[in-house]
Amino acid sequence: MTTRIVREDKNGLCTLTLNRPDKLNALDTETFEELDAHCAVLESQTDSIGCVVLKGSGRAFCAGADIGGIGKGFTDSRFKPGVIARLAMLPQPVIAAIHGVCFTGGLELALAADVIIAARSARFADTHGKWGLVGAWGMTQRLPRRIGASQAKRMMFSAQPIDAEEAHRLGLVDILAEDDALEATVGGFAGQVVENSWHTNVETKKLLVATDGMTLEEGLAWEFDNYPGFAPDHAQRLARFTKK
């Protein structure tokens, strides 16, 4: 059987590659089951994995849900949105590397990432309206929080794609790369993340998640009460800097 998601680890970086290129990496139940299993392992690997990259094989990141599989297979309606939430809640920083199309369910998957890096030729869309569907994997919650309610409504109500440059202008895409430099751009940014303190990244993400939606005063109080302390290698990092 074909592995729906291929995992590769190198120097503290885990790369998860959607592996249905003949289907433009359309998301079926088996893909979600494999992603859930990968997330379960990664949750306990903060000592060996400092960053996660999610990308697609072939011509696209992800064309969305496997339309032919809608209504078939797994019957728990909370399973698939739960897997995307689990990806979003991984302790490690998560980067989505986008090329080709990133439509609908694929966009919901990408929105679970902390940072989105896209090739200039990438396109983004929410096409639920074309099929008479309603987003159930976080679209109505994550997209407005990322680009603002009015722009999210425009994308959701029209079902029209936007290009990577507009996505970058709106804040959907964090870093824009030339098509032939996407891999290098993602690798360079991920390398910077891995080089920094994993303790700092994990604890910072934890604080960001915990205080999301709080007022400034509430967030500051939470940060103070839940301050995690310095990294175990804090002294060594300072010593290396001082030596330089």
Stockholm file with secondary structure:
# STOCKHOLM 1.0

chainA/1-244         MTTRIVREDKNGLCTLTLNRPDKLNALDTETFEELDAHCAVLESQTDSIGCVVLKGSGRAFCAGADIGGIGKGFTDSRFKPGVIARLAMLPQPVIAAIHGVCFTGGLELALAADVIIAARSARFADTHGKWGLVGAWGMTQRLPRRIGASQAKRMMFSAQPIDAEEAHRLGLVDILAEDDALEATVGGFAGQVVENSWHTNVETKKLLVATDGMTLEEGLAWEFDNYPGFAPDHAQRLARFTKK
#=GR chainA/1-244 SS CCCSEEEEEETTEEEEEECCGGGTTCBCHHHHHHHHHHHHHHTTCTTTCCEEEEEECTTCSBCCBCGGGTTSSCCCTTHHHHHHHHHHTCSSCEEEEECSEEETHHHHHHTTSSEEEEETTCEEECCHHHHTCCCCSSHHHHHHHHHCHHHHHHHHHHCCCEEHHHHHHHTSCSEEECGGGHHHHHHHHHHHHHHSCHHHHHHHHHHHHHHTTCCHHHHHHHHHHTCCCCCTTHHHHHHHHHHC
#=GC SS_cons         CCCSEEEEEETTEEEEEECCGGGTTCBCHHHHHHHHHHHHHHTTCTTTCCEEEEEECTTCSBCCBCGGGTTSSCCCTTHHHHHHHHHHTCSSCEEEEECSEEETHHHHHHTTSSEEEEETTCEEECCHHHHTCCCCSSHHHHHHHHHCHHHHHHHHHHCCCEEHHHHHHHTSCSEEECGGGHHHHHHHHHHHHHHSCHHHHHHHHHHHHHHTTCCHHHHHHHHHHTCCCCCTTHHHHHHHHHHC
//
